Amino acid sequence: MKNPFRKIVAAALSAAMTMSAVGSLNLHAEVTKNPIISRNVPAYSVSNPATAGAANDEHYFSFWFGTAPEYLAYDLSSVPEEQRKRIMLVWYNTSSYDQIGNYISKNAEPSDYTIEVNSAEGGAFPEDGWVVVDTVTDNTLSSRQHLIDFEGCNWVRMNISKADGKEGGSVSVNMDIHNVSDGVNDSWIFFGDSITAGGMNNCYGTGFATYVNQLDSRYFPIQENGGIGGITSTDGRNNIDRWLSVYPGKYVSIAYGTNDAWGNQTGAEKYYENTKYMIDAATAAGKTVVLPKIPYSTETGINTYLDEYNAMIDRLWEEYPQIVQGPDFDAYFRENPDMLGGDGVHPSSDGYDAMRKIWAETMYERVYTQSVPETSETTSESGEKVLYGDANLDGEINVNDVVSVMCYSAAPETIPFSEAELEAADVYLHGDGVNGSDAVTIQKYLAKIVLTLPESYKGNAEQ
């Protein structure tokens, strides 16, 4: 006879391992900064060296232009070595994020290139000694991030053989280098439709990263705009796995819904299923998901159905407590309809700028400066001092404690707890001992949703 408890334990372990692998239970931990280190360092190119410096200045509306085959190289020798042991190279172009949908634009986009490093001394461009660390062919994306082990190196370059799929094609990019020696923590991509494409573009007006930097000068996030005009959550679902496969960053915003709701062409339930798929895909890839509300629109073809679709966002926020709740653009544009453009769907220039600022302010509050949770000690009947939440008594509160409580709750006679373990595990003070509610409470504590352990049950007291 098959052991049903074994299935319960396996399921608990599988779920907990998934959460542990992606770090979702620690998604609001203090962000380790990934500062930009390439600002205004010496930049080199062949066909148009005069504009090379436009690629790494502080203005994202200025670009380096070249003709493939071509390279863009930076001399990072002036950056302290401890700040460039591991780096992230990120380049930006103004094309639509990918070549899908009804509004495809390919504009001087690198399509075939290598990322190369060199250990030559700084000061004079090295003609040889370049080592290829990454190769990209048939690229269709308007931005990419490349994680590079850079210890012992002084130079990095993007060596472009084709632009827009051909030799002799024009190429145009901005390119930044960030210090990720302490891990890739402050890296973002914003997937969505045309509202995301306009709202999260860092080339026109102040960008998300710059707004975050204005709030706290310690941070300058790596940020890609994954917006594509005219697409729906179905398009996002059909492409999310491919996009995630080349994205080495941490945070993934999923912001579809306007086109889905327009004429109710997708249906709220299908929109929910698509978004859930994308959340699961990003989570399985080790990313932290951010989910904002769909923006309000004065277009009746959208706002007639909008409440149904945003109800799906509420549902997903509840089902996935580890998700970072993004800005409520439904409420914002309802209160500020003057920030919408003439079509009542897309924000005006001021509205897009407000979106970027709200994104920065909301994420600064919910990610960068999230309160650190607290826990207290208790004493078991045996006199042993234990930490609330540390159900396996290993000195730490982590996903293993969630698994322990889940397994005990399923079959306490099979995995009996000691008095000390029972005292540590009973973090949801409901008066009913250790059960599944305690496992959920530990998960919420790790996700910074519950900020104090133990958490008192208030339901009876309020009735």
N, C-alpha and C positions, 0 to 999 in steps of 0.2 A: 504494500500500500504506500502511495506517495505521501510524503510528509508535508502537510499544508503549511506548517510553520516555516519550513525551509523556503517555500515560495514567498512568504511574508518577509523573511529576513533578506532574501535575494532582492526583492523589490525595494525594500528600504535601503539596502546597500547601493543598489543601482541609482536610485534617486539621489541619495546623499553624495555618491561619488560624482554624479553629474554636477550637482551644485558646487561641490568642492573644487572640481576641475576648472570650472569657469570663474570661481571666485565670487559667485553671486551672493553668497552669504556675507561677503565682506565688501560689497560694492560701494559702500559709503565711507570706507576708510579714508583717512586723510590722503589727498592726492600728492604723490611724489612729483615734483616739478620736472618738466622736460624742456628747459629753456632753449631759446633759439641762440645759436652761437656763430651763425654765419653772417650776421648783419654787417654789411659794408667791408667784409674781408676782400682781399684782392681777387678779382674775377677775370677769367680769360676765355676767349673764343677766337675762332679763325676768321670767319667771313664778316663779322660785325663786332669787333672788340669794343667799339665805342659804347655799345649798349649793354655790355656784359654786366656792368655794375647795376643796371636797372633790375636785374634778376634777384638781387639780395639787398636792395635798399628797403626802407620802411614803407614805401608806397606800392601797394599792390595793383594800382592802376597803371603803373609803368612796367614794361616787359623787356626781356632780352629777345631780339629777333636774329634769326640766322637762316641759312639755307643748307638743308641736309645733302651730303654728309657734313656733320658739324659737331662740335663739342662745346660744353659749358663747364668750366673747371674752377674750383675754389682752392685757394691756398689757406689752409687752416692752421698753419704752423704757429701763428700768434696766439691761438687759443690754448690755455693751459692744458697740459696733457691729461690731467685727471678729469677734465670736462669733455674729453673726446675719445674715451676708450671704446665706447659704443655709441653710434650715432644713428639718427633717422634722417634720411634724405627724402624730402617731399617736394614734388613739383606740381605746379598749377597751370592750367590752360583755361581759356574761356569757352571752349566747346561745351555742348551738353554732356553730362557725365558719361553716358554710354550711347551707342549708336542704335537705340531702339525707340519705338514710339513714332508719333506722327510729325514730330518737330526736330528731326535729326539735324544737328549742326556739327560739322567737323572743320575746325578753323586752326590751321597751323599746329596740328597736334602731333607730338612724337608718336610714331607707331612701331618703330624698330630701334632699339637702343641697348647699350650696355651701361652698367654702373661700374666704375673702376676706381681703384685707390692706388696711391703711390707713396713710398716712404722717402722720396728725395727731400733734401733740405728745402725750406721755403725760400722765397725771394726771386727765383728764376724758374719759369715754366719748364718742367722736365719733358723732353721729347720721347723718352723711353722709360721702361721700368713700371709701366702701368699693369695692374693685375685686375682682371675681370672678377667681380664678386656677384653680379646678377645680370641676367640676360632676359630681355623682353622682346617678343616678336608679335606682330599683328595686334598691337595694343588698340583697344577701342575706347579707353577711358580718358577722361580729361584731367585726371590727377592720379598720382600713385605715391605710396610711401614705400621706402626701401630701408630695411634694418641692416646695419653694417657693423661688423666687428672692425674697429678702426685703430686699435692699439698698435703703436709703432708707425703709424702713417701720418702724413702731413697734408696730402692732397686728395681730393675727390673730384670726379667728373662724371657727367652724363654725356656719353658718346653716342650721338644720334645718327643712324645710317639712313633712316627713312622718316619722312613726315607726311601725314595724310596718306600713308601707304605707298609713297614713291620717293625715289631719289630725285633731288632737285627741288623737293617741296619746301615751302617756307615753314619755319618752325618758330614758335613763340611761347616762352614760359617764364614764370617766376619760380625760383628754387630756393628752399630754405634747408638748413641743417640744424637739427636739434640734438641736444645732449640727452641720451637715454642710457647712460652708464649705470644708473640705479634702477633700470627697468622702464618699460613702455607703459606709462601710467596716464599721461595727459595728452592722449591722442584721440581724436573724434572724427566720425564721419556722419553726415546727415543725409539719409536716404529720404526721397519724397518726390513730389510732383513739381509743377512749375512754381508753386508758392515757395517751396523749399529752394528751388533753383535760384529764384530772385532774392529770397530772404537770407540765404546763407552764403551768397557770393561774397568773397572777400576782396573783390576788385573794384567795387563801386560803393564808395562810402566806407564807414568804419565797420570792420568785420568782427565776427564773434570773438576771435582770438585777441584782437586789439581791445575790445570792450572788457574782456576778462582781465587783460593786463592793466587796464585803467583802474579796475576795481582792486587789484592786488598785483603789484609789480613783480612779485616772485614768479608769476605764471605767464606763459605765452603758449597757449595750446597749439598742438599740431591739429589742423582742421581741414578736412576735405568736404566739398559740397557735392553730395550725391543726388542732387535734384535733377529731374528730367521732365520737361514739359509734356503734358497730355497723358501721362500714364496713370494706371490704377494700382490698387493693391495686388491684383492678379499679376501684373507685370513685375511688381516687386517680388512676389512669391516665386515667379518663374526664373528670376535672375539672382536672387539673394545668395544662393550657395556659391555661384561663380564669383560674385563681387566679394564675398567674405574670404574666399580662397586666396585673394591677393591683398587683403587688408590686414596689416600686422598690428593695428592699433587696438585700443581698449573699448571706447564708447561707441555705440551704434544707435543713432536715432532713427526711428521708423515713423514716418509722417505722411502716410497716404490717407485718402478719404474724400477729398473734395471732388475729384472726378468720379469716384465710386458713387457718391451721393447724388451727383448731378443727373437728374432723371431717374435716380435709383437704379442705375444700370448694373450695379454689382449685387445689390441686396445686402442688408445689414449682416445677416448671418454668414453669408459667404465672405464678406469683408472681415468679420471676426475670425473666420477660419484661416483666411490668408494671412492676417496679421499675427495670429497665433503661430502659424507655421514659421513666419519670419523671426518671431521672438525665440522659438525653439531652436531654429537654425543658428542664430547669433549666440544664444546661450551655449549650445553644443560646441561652437567654435571658440569658446572661452571669452566672449565679449560681455560687456555690461550694456543692457538695453535701456534706452531712453524712449519714452512714449508720450508725446504731447497730444493735446486735444486738437481736433480738426477745426480750422478757423471758421468763424461765422461768415456768412455771405448774405448780401441783400438780394442776390439772385434767387427767385422763388424755386427754380428747378433744383437748387441745392438746399435752401433752408427748409423746404417742406419736409425733407427726409433727414436733416442733419441731426436732430435729437436722437433718432434711432441709431445712427452710426456712432455718435459720441457716447451713447449708452454702452456700446461695445468696448469703448476705451475704458469706461468705468469698470466694466466686467473684467477686463484684462488686468487692470490695476489691482483689483481684488484677488484675482486668481494667481497673480505673480507679484507677491509683495516685494520681491527683490528688484523689480523694475524701478528705475528712476522716473518719477512722474515729471514729465516735461511741462512747459508752459500751457496755460489754459487760454489758447487763442480764440476759442469760442466766446468766452466771457469778455476777452479784451476787445474784440472787434464788434461785439454787440454793444459794448459801452462806448466804443470809439469808431462808429461807422464812417466818420469823416476820414479815417486812415485808409479806407479802401479806395481803389481807383475807380475810373468811370464805369467799368463793367460790373462793379459790385462784388467781384470775385477775388481779383488780385489786389494786393495792397498797393497804395501809391508809393512813391519814392520814400516819403516820410514814414509810411506804414512799414515798408521793408526795413528801414533803419530801426524803427521801434522794435520790430521782431528780433533783430540781431541783439539789440540791447537787452530786451526781455529774456532772450535765451541766456545771455551771459549772466544777468542778475539771478535768474532762477537756478541755473546750474551752480553759480557761486554759493548760493544758499543751500542747495540740496546735495551738492557733491563736494565742493571745495571746503566748506566750513561746517559740515554736518557735525552736530554735537557728538562727543564721545560717550558711549553708554557706560553705565555704572553697574556694579554688582556688589553684593555684600556677602559676608561670611555667615555661616550658621554652625551650630554644634550638634552633632548627632547624640543619640542616647548613650553611646559608648564614650562620649566626651571628645570625639575627634572633630577638629575644626575643618570645615569644608567650604568650598566656594559655590554659591548658588549657580547652577548651570553646568558645573563640571561633573557630569553624571558618571563618568568613568574614572574620576579621581586621578587624572594624569597631570593636573596643575594648569590645564588650559581649557578654555571654552571654545569648541570648534565643531565641525560637522560630525565628528565621531561621537560627540555627546548626543546629537540628534538621533543618530543611528541607535545608540544604546537605549535611549528612551523609547523609540519606536518599537524596537525588538521586545523590550520589557512589557510595553503596553499590549503587544500582540499575544504574548504567552509568558506571563510572569513566572509560571511554575517551571518553565524551561530555562529561563535566564534569570534566576533570582538575584535581586539586589541586596547588598548589605544595608544595614541601618544608615551608614554614612552616605551610601549612594542614593538611597531613597530620599534622604534629607536634601542632598544637593540637587536631585532631579526635580523635586516638587517646586517648580518656579512659578506656576500659575496657581495662586493661592485661592482655590475654589472650595477647599475642604473635602475633596474627593480623591486625594492621593495622587499618585503618579499615573498619568495616562497620556493619550495623544495630544491633549491640549498643552502639556508641558513641552513636548517636542516642537509643536508649532511656535510656542513662545520663545524657545531657544533660537529657532530659525529667525524669528522677527528681531530678536536681540542682536543676532549676528548681522542682520540686514539693517540695523540702526532704526528699525521701526519702533521697537520697544527699547526705551533708553535706560530702564532700571530693572534689575532682577533682585528679588522676586517681583512679579507683577501681581498686584492684588486684584482679585475678581470683585467687581463693583455691581454686578447685575442685581443680586438680591438686595443689596443695601439701597439701591435706587428705586426698588419697587415698593 
